[in-house]
Amino acid sequence: MSSGITLLVRELHRAETQLADAFRAVAERQAADHGTHYPCRTLADQCDQHARQIRDWAAGRFGVTLHEPQRPAPLTAAVGTLRRTSSELTGRRRVSGLLLLRDLRGLYVKAEHTSIHWVMLGQAAQALRDHDLLGHVSDCHEQTRTQAKWITTRIKEAAPQALL
């Protein structure tokens, strides 16, 4: 196994886990906005599923051991509760719209960062003629592209209200 593919698989795993964490953080900060909160939680779970698949491929195909990410400790959970409460208090004020746009912009950058890693792994799978891996990569990449499209749609919906 080439060290380049090993590095790519590690980076892709890290990108998916960071994207999942970012979706969760936005869900907590935007608890009052149900159109953002619930989809972000769902998309975080989807990223976790991708990370699990990557760990399985890394071990089975490439002999690379990747560890499951550590989840927040109780203190971090308490901070999350505080964020949700402050989000509910902020409600629909204009400043909350600007914060939403900032959050969505950050998510978009992370989603695109993750997407390009999927592109690179797909190219490697094609070069290796590993059709099974290519199928998995294509499915996960398509889901990541859909995440980026959802983020773009939310930005288009939120921008006029927040900026005008």
PyMOL commands that set and color helices and strands:
alter all, ss='L'
color gray80, all
select helices_A, chain A and resi 3-29+34-62+74-90+94-128+131-163
alter helices_A, ss='H'
color red, helices_A
deselect
rebuild
show_as cartoon
